[in-house]
Amino acid sequence: MTTPQDAAGFWETTGAAKTFTHPLDTALLEEFVPVTARVLDYGCGYGRLTAQLAGLGYRSVRGVDFSAALVERGRREHPGADLMRWSGFPLPFGDGAFDAALLFAVLTCVPQDADQREIVGELGRLVRPGGVLYLSDVPLQSDPLNRERYEYFAGRFGTYGVFGTPDGGVFRHHPPEWLRGLVRPAGFSVVREREDTVGTLDGRSVGRLQLIARRERPAGASG
């Protein structure tokens, strides 16, 4: 039986060869993140979006991922991108070091609640007050295929929306209220939401939810 812990190795092997398709909404980005911003692309994979932002004129973009295989691939495919492999927390940056952070289809690859909270909490530390978190991920889907696998895997993984794939991956789709609630303890307030349809790693289509959340208070503060 594949477990979430086992599936972490997926991103050093099978997953490292995948073509990522979760797209950047450039209009939404440019509305909230000026080209002068210091941007952290957390969970950057092989640097696809890190390189795209540089191509759009963003001059200070740092990509970080825990997978050595993905970062090595990124350095080959995007030699000009600023990519770093870092496997734990805290990340090696000071408090408020960034004006914005991107979290693109990262939480869907992180099945455990505690791990998701740790990621978003660290981004709350790293984004300065007034800066933004641009989170784009996959909410729970209503089609028969997804509903069937949510039900099938709920007993195995203990969370409705977590599911395994035949090639060894473990993924998670989220209630929208979970994603909104996840950012609040990290000091962010959602200021914009947008929904659309995007492609997946396996060539299907899913609805996605994009959140722009502004950092308004220290992470972990009440109120």
N, CA, C and O of each residue as an XYZ file, in Angstrom:
892
protein
N       0.846     -1.202      0.000
C       0.000      0.000      0.000
C       0.875      1.244      0.000
O       1.769      1.377      0.836
N       0.629      2.130     -0.908
C       1.358      3.406     -0.939
C       0.847      4.316      0.161
O      -0.363      4.470      0.329
N       1.753      4.918      0.906
C       1.390      5.882      1.941
C       1.863      7.258      1.526
O       2.701      7.372      0.631
N       1.343      8.326      2.161
C       1.850      9.663      1.840
C       3.351      9.787      2.034
O       4.017     10.492      1.275
N       3.901      9.103      3.056
C       5.337      9.179      3.287
C       6.108      8.522      2.138
O       7.108      9.061      1.664
N       5.632      7.350      1.693
C       6.269      6.685      0.556
C       6.205      7.553     -0.693
O       7.155      7.602     -1.475
N       5.085      8.234     -0.872
C       4.870      9.000     -2.094
C       5.815     10.186     -2.209
O       5.972     10.741     -3.297
N       6.457     10.593     -1.091
C       7.427     11.678     -1.186
C       8.538     11.303     -2.160
O       9.058     12.167     -2.866
N       8.910     10.015     -2.205
C       9.931      9.560     -3.131
C       9.500      9.620     -4.580
O      10.335      9.575     -5.484
N       8.200      9.721     -4.807
C       7.654      9.849     -6.156
C       8.263     11.034     -6.882
O       8.504     10.964     -8.087
N       8.518     12.130     -6.159
C       9.029     13.353     -6.778
C      10.527     13.310     -7.030
O      11.078     14.226     -7.639
N      11.192     12.255     -6.570
C      12.594     12.044     -6.919
C      12.739     11.060     -8.075
O      13.828     10.896     -8.624
N      11.641     10.408     -8.440
C      11.695      9.374     -9.475
C      10.667      9.669    -10.569
O      10.888     10.525    -11.426
N       9.551      8.958    -10.531
C       8.526      9.090    -11.570
C       8.029     10.522    -11.715
O       7.909     11.032    -12.829
N       7.739     11.170    -10.589
C       7.181     12.514    -10.629
C       8.118     13.545    -11.205
O       7.675     14.557    -11.748
N       9.422     13.298    -11.093
C      10.399     14.269    -11.581
C      10.429     14.356    -13.101
O      11.009     15.286    -13.661
N       9.807     13.393    -13.768
C       9.758     13.415    -15.233
C       8.440     13.968    -15.770
O       8.265     14.078    -16.983
N       7.516     14.313    -14.883
C       6.206     14.800    -15.314
C       6.316     16.187    -15.940
O       7.215     16.967    -15.623
N       5.375     16.468    -16.837
C       5.246     17.812    -17.396
C       4.151     18.538    -16.637
O       2.987     18.141    -16.692
N       4.514     19.597    -15.930
C       3.553     20.338    -15.121
C       2.737     21.267    -16.012
O       3.260     21.863    -16.954
N       1.460     21.381    -15.704
C       0.550     22.108    -16.593
C      -0.256     23.189    -15.887
O      -0.988     23.929    -16.544
N      -0.144     23.300    -14.570
C      -0.954     24.263    -13.814
C      -0.512     25.673    -14.202
O       0.605     26.070    -13.872
N      -1.363     26.443    -14.898
C      -0.879     27.680    -15.522
C      -0.928     28.903    -14.604
O      -1.721     28.986    -13.667
N      -0.058     29.823    -14.915
C      -0.043     31.125    -14.259
C      -1.091     32.027    -14.900
O      -1.169     32.110    -16.126
N      -1.885     32.691    -14.097
C      -2.835     33.703    -14.569
C      -2.087     35.034    -14.544
O      -2.025     35.696    -13.508
N      -1.525     35.421    -15.675
C      -0.647     36.589    -15.683
C      -1.379     37.882    -15.343
O      -0.795     38.782    -14.740
N      -2.648     37.982    -15.722
C      -3.401     39.199    -15.392
C      -3.570     39.330    -13.882
O      -3.422     40.419    -13.328
N      -3.880     38.216    -13.219
C      -4.042     38.246    -11.769
C      -2.715     38.526    -11.085
O      -2.652     39.297    -10.127
N      -1.667     37.904    -11.573
C      -0.336     38.150    -11.014
C       0.029     39.621    -11.109
O       0.421     40.234    -10.116
N      -0.099     40.187    -12.299
C       0.357     41.555    -12.511
C      -0.486     42.578    -11.767
O      -0.016     43.679    -11.477
N      -1.728     42.223    -11.456
C      -2.572     43.133    -10.678
C      -2.065     43.281     -9.249
O      -2.177     44.354     -8.657
N      -1.505     42.203     -8.691
C      -1.133     42.217     -7.273
C       0.369     42.151     -7.019
O       0.820     42.440     -5.911
N       1.144     41.775     -8.030
C       2.585     41.603     -7.824
C       3.343     42.407     -8.883
O       3.415     41.980    -10.035
N       3.901     43.547     -8.521
C       4.643     44.354     -9.500
C       5.941     43.663     -9.906
O       6.457     42.808     -9.186
N       6.458     44.046    -11.069
C       7.666     43.395    -11.579
C       8.886     43.679    -10.701
O       9.893     42.977    -10.804
N       8.813     44.680     -9.854
C       9.920     44.987     -8.950
C       9.895     44.125     -7.684
O      10.811     44.209     -6.866
N       8.862     43.301     -7.514
C       8.701     42.525     -6.289
C       9.757     41.434     -6.158
O      10.225     40.871     -7.147
N      10.116     41.154     -4.910
C      10.938     39.985     -4.595
C       9.964     38.816     -4.436
O       9.115     38.837     -3.544
N      10.078     37.808     -5.284
C       9.085     36.732     -5.353
C       9.723     35.392     -5.000
O      10.792     35.042     -5.500
N       9.046     34.659     -4.134
C       9.417     33.286     -3.813
C       8.430     32.343     -4.490
O       7.226     32.415     -4.246
N       8.945     31.459     -5.342
C       8.135     30.421     -5.984
C       8.387     29.132     -5.212
O       9.311     28.379     -5.521
N       7.538     28.884     -4.187
C       7.776     27.726     -3.327
C       7.125     26.483     -3.924
O       5.980     26.523     -4.376
N       7.875     25.372     -3.920
C       7.413     24.173     -4.612
C       7.553     24.368     -6.105
O       6.662     24.018     -6.879
N       8.689     24.935     -6.502
C       8.879     25.380     -7.893
C       9.046     24.237     -8.874
O       8.973     24.447    -10.085
N       9.273     23.005     -8.362
C       9.496     21.889     -9.273
C      10.729     22.115    -10.116
O      11.806     22.378     -9.583
N      10.586     22.016    -11.432
C      11.731     22.222    -12.320
C      11.812     23.667    -12.832
O      12.422     23.935    -13.867
N      11.196     24.578    -12.103
C      11.404     25.997    -12.384
C      10.588     26.560    -13.514
O      10.916     27.613    -14.060
N       9.518     25.864    -13.873
C       8.690     26.316    -14.997
C       8.167     27.729    -14.772
O       8.329     28.592    -15.635
N       7.539     27.975    -13.621
C       6.987     29.305    -13.363
C       8.068     30.301    -12.972
O       7.962     31.487    -13.284
N       9.104     29.829    -12.292
C      10.218     30.718    -11.962
C      10.776     31.344    -13.235
O      11.011     32.551    -13.296
N      10.983     30.513    -14.244
C      11.501     31.006    -15.517
C      10.473     31.868    -16.240
O      10.834     32.855    -16.881
N       9.199     31.504    -16.144
C       8.169     32.299    -16.811
C       8.102     33.701    -16.220
O       7.973     34.680    -16.955
N       8.189     33.803    -14.896
C       8.170     35.128    -14.279
C       9.349     35.967    -14.733
O       9.199     37.161    -14.995
N      10.518     35.356    -14.830
C      11.679     36.093    -15.325
C      11.431     36.579    -16.746
O      11.823     37.689    -17.105
N      10.781     35.752    -17.552
C      10.463     36.152    -18.914
C       9.459     37.283    -18.990
O       9.415     38.018    -19.977
N       8.648     37.425    -17.944
C       7.670     38.502    -17.880
C       8.275     39.805    -17.341
O       7.595     40.828    -17.260
N       9.544     39.754    -16.981
C      10.219     40.959    -16.514
C      10.440     41.037    -15.021
O      10.960     42.037    -14.527
N      10.055     39.996    -14.285
C      10.306     39.985    -12.836
C      11.794     39.744    -12.613
O      12.357     38.765    -13.103
N      12.419     40.647    -11.871
C      13.874     40.659    -11.781
C      14.418     39.929    -10.564
O      15.616     39.655    -10.493
N      13.550     39.609     -9.603
C      14.027     38.953     -8.379
C      13.074     37.816     -8.025
O      12.136     38.006     -7.251
N      13.313     36.641     -8.590
C      12.463     35.476     -8.373
C      13.337     34.317     -7.926
O      14.294     33.957     -8.613
N      13.021     33.739     -6.796
C      13.754     32.596     -6.271
C      12.820     31.393     -6.232
O      11.740     31.463     -5.646
N      13.231     30.291     -6.854
C      12.467     29.054     -6.810
C      13.073     28.096     -5.814
O      14.289     27.907     -5.792
N      12.230     27.480     -4.979
C      12.691     26.521     -3.971
C      11.830     25.275     -4.057
O      10.607     25.363     -4.176
N      12.471     24.106     -3.998
C      11.749     22.842     -3.976
C      12.522     21.839     -3.138
O      13.745     21.929     -3.022
N      11.796     20.867     -2.543
C      12.452     19.858     -1.720
C      13.062     18.735     -2.553
O      13.906     17.991     -2.053
N      12.649     18.597     -3.824
C      13.083     17.489     -4.661
C      14.394     17.817     -5.375
O      14.463     18.743     -6.183
N      15.425     17.044     -5.062
C      16.709     17.240     -5.736
C      16.596     16.947     -7.225
O      17.201     17.639     -8.044
N      15.820     15.918     -7.580
C      15.692     15.549     -8.991
C      15.016     16.645     -9.796
O      15.427     16.934    -10.920
N      13.985     17.257     -9.232
C      13.289     18.321     -9.953
C      14.173     19.553    -10.097
O      14.207     20.170    -11.162
N      14.882     19.912     -9.042
C      15.745     21.097     -9.120
C      16.883     20.858    -10.117
O      17.239     21.759    -10.877
N      17.450     19.658    -10.116
C      18.494     19.348    -11.093
C      17.948     19.442    -12.520
O      18.618     19.961    -13.413
N      16.742     18.943    -12.727
C      16.116     19.066    -14.051
C      15.929     20.535    -14.410
O      16.206     20.944    -15.538
N      15.459     21.328    -13.449
C      15.245     22.749    -13.701
C      16.514     23.476    -14.084
O      16.490     24.362    -14.939
N      17.621     23.114    -13.463
C      18.884     23.776    -13.792
C      19.331     23.437    -15.209
O      20.013     24.232    -15.857
N      18.945     22.254    -15.688
C      19.254     21.897    -17.073
C      18.337     22.623    -18.055
O      18.793     23.149    -19.070
N      17.027     22.647    -17.739
C      16.056     23.195    -18.676
C      15.957     24.717    -18.621
O      15.623     25.358    -19.617
N      16.248     25.291    -17.452
C      16.152     26.750    -17.274
C      17.432     27.242    -16.594
O      17.396     27.633    -15.427
N      18.557     27.227    -17.306
C      19.839     27.535    -16.668
C      19.935     28.935    -16.090
O      20.785     29.187    -15.236
N      19.098     29.839    -16.525
C      19.142     31.190    -15.982
C      18.280     31.388    -14.750
O      18.342     32.446    -14.124
N      17.475     30.395    -14.385
C      16.567     30.533    -13.251
C      17.309     30.332    -11.932
O      18.248     29.541    -11.847
N      16.878     31.052    -10.917
C      17.487     30.979     -9.584
C      16.739     29.909     -8.789
O      15.713     30.193     -8.170
N      17.254     28.689     -8.808
C      16.586     27.550     -8.186
C      17.423     26.996     -7.038
O      18.650     26.940     -7.110
N      16.728     26.591     -5.978
C      17.397     26.060     -4.801
C      16.670     24.824     -4.309
O      15.439     24.785     -4.289
N      17.427     23.817     -3.913
C      16.841     22.666     -3.247
C      16.988     22.851     -1.740
O      18.090     23.061     -1.233
N      15.862     22.769     -1.032
C      15.874     22.885      0.428
C      14.778     21.970      0.957
O      13.619     22.093      0.560
N      15.138     21.054      1.848
C      14.220     19.964      2.174
C      13.386     20.176      3.431
O      12.474     19.389      3.686
N      13.657     21.194      4.215
C      12.913     21.365      5.461
C      12.615     22.811      5.769
O      12.740     23.688      4.915
N      12.215     23.046      7.016
C      11.925     24.399      7.492
C      12.710     24.650      8.773
O      12.976     23.723      9.537
N      13.082     25.916      9.005
C      12.774     27.097      8.189
C      13.628     27.163      6.934
O      14.699     26.560      6.853
N      13.125     27.912      5.954
C      13.915     28.210      4.770
C      14.999     29.236      5.127
O      14.838     29.989      6.086
N      16.089     29.272      4.374
C      17.235     30.102      4.746
C      17.099     31.565      4.325
O      17.986     32.125      3.681
N      15.978     32.169      4.699
C      15.722     33.567      4.391
C      15.183     34.233      5.646
O      14.565     33.586      6.492
N      15.425     35.543      5.758
C      14.960     36.275      6.914
C      13.470     36.571      6.870
O      12.827     36.460      5.827
N      12.940     36.947      8.019
C      11.530     37.328      8.104
C      11.251     38.480      7.136
O      12.019     39.440      7.057
N      10.131     38.368      6.396
C       9.745     39.435      5.487
C      10.675     39.628      4.315
O      10.747     40.721      3.753
N      11.400     38.570      3.932
C      12.393     38.693      2.866
C      11.771     38.843      1.481
O      12.457     39.231      0.536
N      10.470     38.536      1.349
C       9.829     38.553      0.037
C       8.587     39.437      0.047
O       7.909     39.580      1.065
N       8.311     40.022     -1.108
C       7.098     40.809     -1.287
C       5.914     39.930     -1.681
O       4.761     40.316     -1.486
N       6.191     38.761     -2.229
C       5.130     37.857     -2.680
C       5.653     36.438     -2.700
O       6.846     36.200     -2.885
N       4.738     35.494     -2.505
C       5.064     34.079     -2.634
C       4.027     33.413     -3.521
O       2.836     33.714     -3.438
N       4.492     32.505     -4.371
C       3.617     31.685     -5.193
C       3.573     30.282     -4.615
O       4.598     29.732     -4.215
N       2.379     29.709     -4.575
C       2.166     28.342     -4.114
C       1.232     27.695     -5.136
O       0.013     27.678     -4.971
N       1.840     27.164     -6.192
C       1.081     26.710     -7.359
C       1.029     25.190     -7.433
O       2.045     24.535     -7.668
N      -0.165     24.635     -7.229
C      -0.384     23.188     -7.283
C       0.612     22.460     -6.383
O       1.072     21.364     -6.703
N       0.934     23.080     -5.266
C       1.837     22.476     -4.286
C       1.040     21.689     -3.252
O       1.374     20.545     -2.945
N      -0.008     22.299     -2.719
C      -0.773     21.634     -1.663
C      -1.445     20.370     -2.169
O      -1.690     19.449     -1.391
N      -1.744     20.311     -3.451
C      -2.327     19.085     -4.004
C      -1.342     17.921     -3.936
O      -1.745     16.762     -4.027
N      -0.053     18.225     -3.776
C       0.976     17.191     -3.657
C       1.359     16.933     -2.202
O       2.280     16.163     -1.930
N       0.660     17.573     -1.270
C       0.980     17.474      0.158
C      -0.265     16.968      0.878
O      -1.115     17.780      1.241
N      -0.411     15.663      1.100
C      -1.669     15.134      1.608
C      -1.948     15.396      3.081
O      -3.105     15.328      3.494
N      -0.944     15.689      3.882
C      -1.122     15.784      5.327
C      -1.449     17.212      5.770
O      -0.816     18.171      5.328
N      -2.450     17.337      6.653
C      -2.843     18.647      7.179
C      -1.666     19.384      7.804
O      -1.432     20.557      7.510
N      -0.924     18.691      8.670
C       0.147     19.355      9.410
C       1.219     19.887      8.477
O       1.761     20.969      8.701
N       1.527     19.129      7.431
C       2.542     19.578      6.478
C       2.068     20.803      5.702
O       2.852     21.712      5.426
N       0.788     20.824      5.352
C       0.251     21.995      4.662
C       0.322     23.229      5.559
O       0.709     24.310      5.116
N      -0.055     23.053      6.816
C      -0.006     24.199      7.750
C       1.424     24.708      7.911
O       1.649     25.914      8.012
N       2.389     23.792      7.936
C       3.777     24.199      8.096
C       4.250     25.012      6.892
O       4.934     26.023      7.051
N       3.891     24.578      5.713
C       4.282     25.309      4.503
C       3.711     26.728      4.510
O       4.442     27.701      4.333
N       2.403     26.832      4.717
C       1.765     28.147      4.650
C       2.239     29.025      5.810
O       2.392     30.236      5.650
N       2.468     28.421      6.965
C       2.996     29.189      8.088
C       4.367     29.767      7.796
O       4.651     30.907      8.165
N       5.220     28.996      7.140
C       6.542     29.501      6.780
C       6.444     30.627      5.764
O       7.217     31.583      5.827
N       5.511     30.532      4.833
C       5.325     31.624      3.881
C       4.807     32.875      4.584
O       5.120     33.994      4.177
N       4.018     32.688      5.637
C       3.594     33.829      6.440
C       4.761     34.538      7.094
O       4.729     35.756      7.268
N       5.784     33.798      7.457
C       6.995     34.408      8.014
C       7.791     35.154      6.944
O       8.355     36.217      7.206
N       7.830     34.597      5.760
C       8.726     35.114      4.727
C       8.153     36.276      3.926
O       8.908     37.088      3.391
N       6.828     36.365      3.838
C       6.209     37.471      3.093
C       6.057     38.669      4.032
O       5.530     38.538      5.137
N       6.505     39.794      3.600
C       6.446     41.004      4.434
C       5.004     41.452      4.644
O       4.144     41.140      3.821
N       4.720     42.172      5.722
C       3.388     42.770      5.874
C       3.054     43.646      4.664
O       3.864     44.468      4.236
N       1.861     43.458      4.128
C       1.450     44.158      2.925
C       1.719     43.369      1.656
O       1.171     43.686      0.601
N       2.564     42.340      1.749
C       2.836     41.489      0.600
C       1.719     40.480      0.397
O       0.746     40.462      1.151
N       1.859     39.639     -0.626
C       0.765     38.727     -0.966
C       1.247     37.296     -1.157
O       2.390     37.041     -1.535
N       0.343     36.387     -0.884
C       0.464     34.981     -1.239
C      -0.494     34.709     -2.384
O      -1.691     34.974     -2.283
N       0.044     34.177     -3.477
C      -0.773     33.803     -4.626
C      -0.834     32.277     -4.625
O       0.109     31.597     -5.030
N      -1.966     31.762     -4.163
C      -2.172     30.323     -4.016
C      -3.116     29.845     -5.108
O      -4.197     30.406     -5.291
N      -2.709     28.813     -5.830
C      -3.550     28.227     -6.863
C      -3.529     26.719     -6.677
O      -2.464     26.101     -6.702
N      -4.709     26.124     -6.490
C      -4.746     24.694     -6.219
C      -6.074     24.106     -6.665
O      -6.914     24.796     -7.243
N      -6.249     22.823     -6.388
C      -7.391     22.078     -6.900
C      -8.392     21.810     -5.771
O      -8.062     21.111     -4.814
N      -9.589     22.349     -5.870
C     -10.625     22.031     -4.888
C     -11.246     20.664     -5.187
O     -10.963     20.057     -6.220
N     -12.084     20.196     -4.287
C     -12.826     18.967     -4.529
C     -13.618     19.087     -5.827
O     -14.235     20.114     -6.106
N     -13.585     18.010     -6.612
C     -14.291     17.970     -7.889
C     -15.593     17.188     -7.718
O     -15.722     16.360     -6.816
N     -16.548     17.465     -8.597
C     -17.867     16.836     -8.477
C     -18.123     15.751     -9.522
O     -19.193     15.142     -9.523
N     -17.156     15.496    -10.416
C     -17.377     14.502    -11.465
C     -17.308     13.088    -10.889
O     -16.702     12.884     -9.837
N     -17.916     12.115    -11.555
C     -17.980     10.746    -11.018
C     -16.625     10.107    -10.752
O     -16.457      9.424     -9.741
N     -15.642     10.317    -11.650
C     -14.324      9.713    -11.457
C     -13.690     10.167    -10.155
O     -13.220      9.348     -9.364
N     -13.679     11.467     -9.936
C     -13.045     11.975     -8.725
C     -13.827     11.591     -7.481
O     -13.227     11.217     -6.473
N     -15.140     11.673     -7.525
C     -15.929     11.300     -6.359
C     -15.711      9.841     -5.992
O     -15.652      9.495     -4.812
N     -15.591      8.981     -7.006
C     -15.359      7.553     -6.744
C     -14.014      7.336     -6.065
O     -13.920      6.563     -5.111
N     -12.964      8.013     -6.549
C     -11.672      7.771     -5.916
C     -11.536      8.458     -4.568
O     -10.796      7.975     -3.711
N     -12.223      9.561     -4.357
C     -12.239     10.142     -3.015
C     -12.807      9.122     -2.025
O     -12.240      8.899     -0.955
N     -13.924      8.512     -2.390
C     -14.571      7.534     -1.508
C     -13.681      6.312     -1.301
O     -13.539      5.821     -0.181
N     -13.081      5.826     -2.388
C     -12.275      4.620     -2.317
C     -11.065      4.798     -1.398
O     -10.744      3.915     -0.602
N     -10.396      5.950     -1.516
C      -9.159      6.161     -0.767
C      -9.364      6.801      0.605
O      -8.413      6.894      1.381
N     -10.575      7.240      0.921
C     -10.800      7.921      2.209
C     -10.434      7.031      3.387
O      -9.814      7.487      4.347
N     -10.816      5.762      3.312
C     -10.475      4.860      4.395
C      -8.984      4.595      4.507
O      -8.459      4.431      5.608
N      -8.301      4.554      3.367
C      -6.868      4.266      3.371
C      -6.060      5.433      3.909
O      -5.148      5.237      4.712
N      -6.383      6.644      3.478
C      -5.581      7.804      3.837
C      -6.182      8.651      4.951
O      -5.501      9.510      5.512
N      -7.449      8.419      5.274
C      -8.042      9.110      6.409
C      -8.546     10.507      6.137
O      -9.005     11.183      7.058
N      -8.474     10.962      4.890
C      -8.943     12.298      4.530
C      -9.691     12.211      3.208
O      -9.146     11.733      2.214
N     -10.920     12.665      3.195
C     -11.686     12.687      1.957
C     -11.056     13.714      1.007
O     -10.860     14.875      1.367
N     -10.748     13.266     -0.196
C     -10.083     14.124     -1.170
C      -8.661     13.710     -1.457
O      -8.082     14.141     -2.454
N      -8.073     12.865     -0.587
C      -6.736     12.332     -0.845
C      -6.875     11.040     -1.639
O      -7.733     10.212     -1.333
N      -6.033     10.864     -2.659
C      -6.132      9.669     -3.485
C      -4.768      9.299     -4.050
O      -3.887     10.147     -4.192
N      -4.611      8.028     -4.367
C      -3.398      7.549     -4.994
C      -3.585      7.374     -6.482
O      -4.709      7.236     -6.966
N      -2.475      7.379     -7.211
C      -2.499      7.152     -8.653
C      -1.710      5.879     -8.962
O      -0.846      5.486     -8.179
N      -1.995      5.233    -10.091
C      -1.336      3.964    -10.407
C       0.184      4.042    -10.464
O       0.858      3.035    -10.245
N       0.737      5.219    -10.756
C       2.194      5.340    -10.859
C       2.861      5.668     -9.530
O       4.062      5.937     -9.494
N       2.101      5.650     -8.435
C       2.696      5.802     -7.111
C       2.557      7.167     -6.476
O       3.061      7.374     -5.372
N       1.898      8.098     -7.123
C       1.692      9.417     -6.540
C       0.547      9.423     -5.550
O      -0.360      8.595     -5.633
N       0.589     10.355     -4.613
C      -0.524     10.607     -3.699
C      -0.846     12.087     -3.790
O       0.030     12.934     -3.617
N      -2.107     12.395     -4.063
C      -2.530     13.768     -4.303
C      -3.737     14.099     -3.433
O      -4.358     13.223     -2.831
N      -4.045     15.375     -3.388
C      -5.160     15.826     -2.542
C      -5.924     16.950     -3.217
O      -5.332     17.906     -3.716
N      -7.233     16.828     -3.227
C      -8.134     17.914     -3.589
C      -8.815     18.401     -2.320
O      -9.041     17.618     -1.397
N      -9.142     19.679     -2.266
C      -9.491     20.326     -1.006
C     -10.873     20.974     -1.022
O     -11.281     21.511     -2.052
N     -11.598     20.939      0.085
C     -12.740     21.838      0.195
C     -12.245     23.282      0.114
O     -11.247     23.615      0.753
N     -12.910     24.144     -0.647
C     -12.437     25.530     -0.739
C     -12.282     26.204      0.626
O     -11.372     27.009      0.823
N     -13.168     25.876      1.563
C     -13.074     26.501      2.881
C     -11.805     26.081      3.616
O     -11.298     26.821      4.460
N     -11.290     24.891      3.295
C     -10.018     24.479      3.896
C      -8.883     25.381      3.415
O      -8.064     25.829      4.217
N      -8.834     25.646      2.126
C      -7.777     26.497      1.592
C      -7.876     27.910      2.156
O      -6.862     28.511      2.512
N      -9.085     28.436      2.236
C      -9.248     29.783      2.807
C      -8.820     29.809      4.271
O      -8.147     30.738      4.719
N      -9.221     28.773      5.008
C      -8.890     28.713      6.427
C      -7.414     28.468      6.680
O      -6.896     28.846      7.731
N      -6.737     27.846      5.742
C      -5.325     27.538      5.911
C      -4.468     28.796      5.944
O      -3.465     28.840      6.656
N      -4.847     29.814      5.188
C      -3.996     30.996      5.088
C      -4.170     31.945      6.278
O      -3.269     32.727      6.581
N      -5.313     31.882      6.947
C      -5.592     32.871      8.006
C      -4.628     32.794      9.183
O      -4.116     33.832      9.601
N      -4.353     31.605      9.741
C      -3.420     31.561     10.873
C      -2.005     32.006     10.514
O      -1.224     32.352     11.401
N      -1.671     32.003      9.245
C      -0.356     32.455      8.799
C      -0.302     33.968      8.609
O       0.727     34.500      8.193
N      -1.392     34.662      8.908
C      -1.400     36.117      8.840
C      -1.906     36.699      7.543
O      -1.732     37.889      7.284
N      -2.535     35.865      6.716
C      -3.034     36.323      5.426
C      -4.551     36.483      5.448
O      -5.253     35.745      6.140
N      -5.044     37.446      4.689
C      -6.474     37.630      4.467
C      -6.750     37.574      2.981
O      -6.100     38.266      2.198
N      -7.717     36.747      2.584
C      -8.041     36.592      1.171
C      -8.686     37.868      0.646
O      -9.660     38.360      1.216
N      -8.145     38.395     -0.433
C      -8.683     39.623     -1.025
C      -9.243     39.403     -2.430
O      -9.933     40.274     -2.960
N      -8.955     38.243     -3.042
C      -9.476     37.955     -4.367
C      -9.528     36.446     -4.569
O      -8.622     35.722     -4.154
N     -10.590     35.983     -5.205
C     -10.716     34.583     -5.593
C     -11.069     34.514     -7.074
O     -11.761     35.382     -7.605
N     -10.585     33.474     -7.722
C     -10.921     33.265     -9.123
C     -10.958     31.757     -9.394
O     -10.108     31.008     -8.912
N     -11.950     31.328    -10.168
C     -12.082     29.919    -10.528
C     -11.995     29.764    -12.046
O     -12.484     30.605    -12.800
N     -11.362     28.671    -12.479
C     -11.340     28.326    -13.891
C     -11.030     26.839    -14.020
O     -11.050     26.110    -13.028
N     -10.743     26.392    -15.233
C     -10.454     24.986    -15.496
C      -9.050     24.861    -16.060
O      -8.649     25.638    -16.927
N      -8.295     23.870    -15.560
C      -6.914     23.687    -15.978
C      -6.647     22.207    -16.238
O      -7.447     21.350    -15.863
N      -5.527     21.916    -16.877
C      -5.119     20.552    -17.119
C      -4.392     19.959    -15.924
O      -3.909     20.680    -15.051
N      -4.320     18.618    -15.897
C      -3.646     17.900    -14.819
C      -2.449     17.134    -15.358
O      -2.228     17.075    -16.568
N      -1.680     16.546    -14.446
C      -0.513     15.773    -14.840
C      -0.873     14.573    -15.714
O      -0.071     14.134    -16.538
N      -2.086     14.046    -15.526
C      -2.483     12.857    -16.283
C      -3.326     13.185    -17.511
O      -3.955     12.300    -18.092
N      -3.338     14.459    -17.907
C      -4.019     14.846    -19.135
C      -5.504     15.088    -19.008
O      -6.185     15.253    -20.020
N      -6.024     15.116    -17.801
C      -7.440     15.410    -17.590
C      -7.613     16.906    -17.345
O      -6.649     17.670    -17.377
N      -8.855     17.307    -17.102
C      -9.150     18.696    -16.744
C      -9.814     18.733    -15.382
O     -10.602     17.850    -15.043
N      -9.496     19.751    -14.606
C     -10.115     19.948    -13.297
C     -10.417     21.428    -13.106
O      -9.787     22.287    -13.723
N     -11.382     21.715    -12.250
C     -11.573     23.082    -11.819
C     -10.487     23.453    -10.832
O     -10.036     22.615    -10.052
N     -10.067     24.702    -10.865
C      -9.095     25.152     -9.865
C      -9.608     26.393     -9.161
O     -10.493     27.093     -9.654
N      -9.030     26.650     -7.995
C      -9.337     27.835     -7.206
C      -8.051     28.616     -6.998
O      -7.051     28.073     -6.530
N      -8.087     29.904     -7.350
C      -6.957     30.791     -7.112
C      -7.321     31.772     -6.006
O      -8.410     32.347     -6.004
N      -6.406     31.954     -5.073
C      -6.593     32.905     -3.982
C      -5.442     33.902     -3.982
O      -4.277     33.516     -4.080
N      -5.768     35.161     -3.875
C      -4.790     36.192     -3.555
C      -5.045     36.580     -2.109
O      -6.130     37.043     -1.760
N      -4.033     36.386     -1.273
C      -4.177     36.668      0.157
C      -3.083     37.640      0.585
O      -1.901     37.436      0.308
N      -3.507     38.701      1.268
C      -2.553     39.731      1.681
C      -2.086     39.478      3.111
O      -2.873     39.132      3.991
N      -0.803     39.658      3.312
C      -0.202     39.478      4.647
C      -0.475     40.735      5.465
O       0.053     41.811      5.181
N      -1.315     40.574      6.491
C      -1.764     41.749      7.239
C      -1.288     41.780      8.665
O      -1.341     42.828      9.310
N      -0.814     40.639      9.185
C      -0.401     40.602     10.583
C       0.634     39.502     10.743
O       0.778     38.663      9.854
N       1.358     39.486     11.855
C       2.360     38.432     12.058
C       1.712     37.053     12.056
O       0.602     36.872     12.556
N       2.432     36.071     11.479
C       1.916     34.704     11.473
C       1.678     34.228     12.896
O       2.515     34.427     13.777
N       0.533     33.599     13.113
C       0.190     33.063     14.414
C      -0.477     34.042     15.351
O      -0.936     33.647     16.423
N      -0.546     35.334     14.972
C      -1.201     36.319     15.829
C      -2.700     36.128     15.789
O      -3.248     35.673     14.785
N      -3.360     36.471     16.864
C      -4.821     36.345     16.918
C      -5.448     37.630     16.421
O      -4.794     38.664     16.285
N      -6.773     37.525     16.148
C      -7.511     38.714     15.739
C      -7.728     38.767     14.260
O      -8.337     39.712     13.758
